[in-house]
């Protein structure tokens, strides 16, 4: 999982929250894994694919 990770997300990772969605606070799952958002946070893929979400289209590419 290459790409940009923000300093805030790095702090969350080091605090044991690597698999916890920054947007909603729930764990990532096999059916809805966490991806990196454009701002460097880890969020559920479903947030980036839901047109009603403020994160729609915000998944990092590459």
CNS distance restraints for C-alpha pairs under 8 A (distance, minus, plus):
assign (resid   2 and name CA) (resid  62 and name CA) 7.29 0.50 0.50
assign (resid   3 and name CA) (resid  36 and name CA) 7.47 0.50 0.50
assign (resid   3 and name CA) (resid  40 and name CA) 7.98 0.50 0.50
assign (resid   3 and name CA) (resid  60 and name CA) 7.14 0.50 0.50
assign (resid   3 and name CA) (resid  62 and name CA) 7.15 0.50 0.50
assign (resid   4 and name CA) (resid  36 and name CA) 7.62 0.50 0.50
assign (resid   4 and name CA) (resid  39 and name CA) 7.93 0.50 0.50
assign (resid   4 and name CA) (resid  40 and name CA) 5.32 0.50 0.50
assign (resid   5 and name CA) (resid   9 and name CA) 6.21 0.50 0.50
assign (resid   5 and name CA) (resid  10 and name CA) 6.59 0.50 0.50
assign (resid   5 and name CA) (resid  36 and name CA) 7.39 0.50 0.50
assign (resid   5 and name CA) (resid  39 and name CA) 7.78 0.50 0.50
assign (resid   5 and name CA) (resid  40 and name CA) 4.21 0.50 0.50
assign (resid   5 and name CA) (resid  41 and name CA) 6.34 0.50 0.50
assign (resid   6 and name CA) (resid  10 and name CA) 6.23 0.50 0.50
assign (resid   6 and name CA) (resid  39 and name CA) 6.78 0.50 0.50
assign (resid   6 and name CA) (resid  40 and name CA) 4.51 0.50 0.50
assign (resid   6 and name CA) (resid  41 and name CA) 6.34 0.50 0.50
assign (resid   7 and name CA) (resid  11 and name CA) 6.32 0.50 0.50
assign (resid   8 and name CA) (resid  12 and name CA) 6.39 0.50 0.50
assign (resid   8 and name CA) (resid  41 and name CA) 7.80 0.50 0.50
assign (resid   9 and name CA) (resid  13 and name CA) 6.05 0.50 0.50
assign (resid   9 and name CA) (resid  40 and name CA) 6.86 0.50 0.50
assign (resid   9 and name CA) (resid  41 and name CA) 5.45 0.50 0.50
assign (resid   9 and name CA) (resid  42 and name CA) 7.19 0.50 0.50
assign (resid  10 and name CA) (resid  14 and name CA) 6.22 0.50 0.50
assign (resid  11 and name CA) (resid  15 and name CA) 6.19 0.50 0.50
assign (resid  12 and name CA) (resid  16 and name CA) 6.53 0.50 0.50
assign (resid  12 and name CA) (resid  17 and name CA) 5.14 0.50 0.50
assign (resid  12 and name CA) (resid  18 and name CA) 6.39 0.50 0.50
assign (resid  13 and name CA) (resid  17 and name CA) 5.03 0.50 0.50
assign (resid  13 and name CA) (resid  18 and name CA) 4.25 0.50 0.50
assign (resid  14 and name CA) (resid  18 and name CA) 7.54 0.50 0.50
assign (resid  18 and name CA) (resid  42 and name CA) 7.64 0.50 0.50
assign (resid  19 and name CA) (resid  27 and name CA) 5.50 0.50 0.50
assign (resid  19 and name CA) (resid  28 and name CA) 5.52 0.50 0.50
assign (resid  19 and name CA) (resid  34 and name CA) 7.01 0.50 0.50
assign (resid  19 and name CA) (resid  42 and name CA) 7.84 0.50 0.50
assign (resid  20 and name CA) (resid  25 and name CA) 5.64 0.50 0.50
assign (resid  20 and name CA) (resid  26 and name CA) 5.47 0.50 0.50
assign (resid  20 and name CA) (resid  27 and name CA) 4.37 0.50 0.50
assign (resid  20 and name CA) (resid  28 and name CA) 6.10 0.50 0.50
assign (resid  20 and name CA) (resid  34 and name CA) 7.93 0.50 0.50
assign (resid  20 and name CA) (resid  42 and name CA) 7.58 0.50 0.50
assign (resid  20 and name CA) (resid  43 and name CA) 7.76 0.50 0.50
assign (resid  21 and name CA) (resid  25 and name CA) 4.89 0.50 0.50
assign (resid  21 and name CA) (resid  26 and name CA) 5.50 0.50 0.50
assign (resid  21 and name CA) (resid  27 and name CA) 6.02 0.50 0.50
assign (resid  21 and name CA) (resid  28 and name CA) 6.57 0.50 0.50
assign (resid  21 and name CA) (resid  34 and name CA) 6.69 0.50 0.50
assign (resid  21 and name CA) (resid  42 and name CA) 5.76 0.50 0.50
assign (resid  21 and name CA) (resid  43 and name CA) 4.55 0.50 0.50
assign (resid  21 and name CA) (resid  44 and name CA) 6.11 0.50 0.50
assign (resid  22 and name CA) (resid  41 and name CA) 6.48 0.50 0.50
assign (resid  22 and name CA) (resid  42 and name CA) 5.96 0.50 0.50
assign (resid  22 and name CA) (resid  43 and name CA) 5.61 0.50 0.50
assign (resid  23 and name CA) (resid  43 and name CA) 5.96 0.50 0.50
assign (resid  23 and name CA) (resid  44 and name CA) 7.92 0.50 0.50
assign (resid  24 and name CA) (resid  43 and name CA) 7.96 0.50 0.50
assign (resid  28 and name CA) (resid  32 and name CA) 6.05 0.50 0.50
assign (resid  28 and name CA) (resid  33 and name CA) 4.71 0.50 0.50
assign (resid  28 and name CA) (resid  34 and name CA) 5.24 0.50 0.50
assign (resid  28 and name CA) (resid  43 and name CA) 8.00 0.50 0.50
assign (resid  28 and name CA) (resid  44 and name CA) 6.39 0.50 0.50
assign (resid  29 and name CA) (resid  33 and name CA) 4.94 0.50 0.50
assign (resid  29 and name CA) (resid  34 and name CA) 7.62 0.50 0.50
assign (resid  32 and name CA) (resid  44 and name CA) 5.93 0.50 0.50
assign (resid  32 and name CA) (resid  45 and name CA) 5.95 0.50 0.50
assign (resid  32 and name CA) (resid  46 and name CA) 6.40 0.50 0.50
assign (resid  33 and name CA) (resid  44 and name CA) 5.58 0.50 0.50
assign (resid  33 and name CA) (resid  45 and name CA) 5.98 0.50 0.50
assign (resid  34 and name CA) (resid  42 and name CA) 5.61 0.50 0.50
assign (resid  34 and name CA) (resid  43 and name CA) 4.91 0.50 0.50
assign (resid  34 and name CA) (resid  44 and name CA) 4.29 0.50 0.50
assign (resid  34 and name CA) (resid  45 and name CA) 5.79 0.50 0.50
assign (resid  35 and name CA) (resid  42 and name CA) 5.37 0.50 0.50
assign (resid  35 and name CA) (resid  43 and name CA) 5.51 0.50 0.50
assign (resid  35 and name CA) (resid  44 and name CA) 6.04 0.50 0.50
assign (resid  35 and name CA) (resid  45 and name CA) 5.73 0.50 0.50
assign (resid  35 and name CA) (resid  59 and name CA) 6.64 0.50 0.50
assign (resid  35 and name CA) (resid  60 and name CA) 7.75 0.50 0.50
assign (resid  36 and name CA) (resid  40 and name CA) 5.72 0.50 0.50
assign (resid  36 and name CA) (resid  41 and name CA) 5.49 0.50 0.50
assign (resid  36 and name CA) (resid  42 and name CA) 4.68 0.50 0.50
assign (resid  36 and name CA) (resid  43 and name CA) 6.34 0.50 0.50
assign (resid  36 and name CA) (resid  59 and name CA) 5.81 0.50 0.50
assign (resid  36 and name CA) (resid  60 and name CA) 5.70 0.50 0.50
assign (resid  37 and name CA) (resid  41 and name CA) 5.30 0.50 0.50
assign (resid  37 and name CA) (resid  42 and name CA) 6.19 0.50 0.50
assign (resid  37 and name CA) (resid  43 and name CA) 6.54 0.50 0.50
assign (resid  37 and name CA) (resid  48 and name CA) 7.92 0.50 0.50
assign (resid  37 and name CA) (resid  55 and name CA) 7.71 0.50 0.50
assign (resid  37 and name CA) (resid  58 and name CA) 5.24 0.50 0.50
assign (resid  37 and name CA) (resid  59 and name CA) 4.43 0.50 0.50
assign (resid  37 and name CA) (resid  60 and name CA) 5.42 0.50 0.50
assign (resid  38 and name CA) (resid  58 and name CA) 5.24 0.50 0.50
assign (resid  38 and name CA) (resid  59 and name CA) 5.75 0.50 0.50
assign (resid  38 and name CA) (resid  60 and name CA) 5.19 0.50 0.50
assign (resid  43 and name CA) (resid  47 and name CA) 6.97 0.50 0.50
assign (resid  44 and name CA) (resid  48 and name CA) 7.25 0.50 0.50
assign (resid  45 and name CA) (resid  49 and name CA) 6.54 0.50 0.50
assign (resid  45 and name CA) (resid  59 and name CA) 7.55 0.50 0.50
assign (resid  46 and name CA) (resid  50 and name CA) 6.02 0.50 0.50
assign (resid  47 and name CA) (resid  53 and name CA) 5.75 0.50 0.50
assign (resid  47 and name CA) (resid  54 and name CA) 7.69 0.50 0.50
assign (resid  47 and name CA) (resid  55 and name CA) 5.62 0.50 0.50
assign (resid  47 and name CA) (resid  56 and name CA) 6.13 0.50 0.50
assign (resid  48 and name CA) (resid  53 and name CA) 7.11 0.50 0.50
assign (resid  48 and name CA) (resid  55 and name CA) 5.04 0.50 0.50
assign (resid  48 and name CA) (resid  56 and name CA) 4.11 0.50 0.50
assign (resid  48 and name CA) (resid  57 and name CA) 4.98 0.50 0.50
assign (resid  48 and name CA) (resid  58 and name CA) 5.58 0.50 0.50
assign (resid  48 and name CA) (resid  59 and name CA) 5.91 0.50 0.50
assign (resid  49 and name CA) (resid  53 and name CA) 7.94 0.50 0.50
assign (resid  49 and name CA) (resid  56 and name CA) 5.43 0.50 0.50
assign (resid  49 and name CA) (resid  57 and name CA) 6.28 0.50 0.50
assign (resid  50 and name CA) (resid  55 and name CA) 7.90 0.50 0.50
assign (resid  50 and name CA) (resid  56 and name CA) 5.61 0.50 0.50
assign (resid  51 and name CA) (resid  56 and name CA) 5.41 0.50 0.50
assign (resid  52 and name CA) (resid  56 and name CA) 7.15 0.50 0.50
assign (resid  55 and name CA) (resid  59 and name CA) 7.93 0.50 0.50
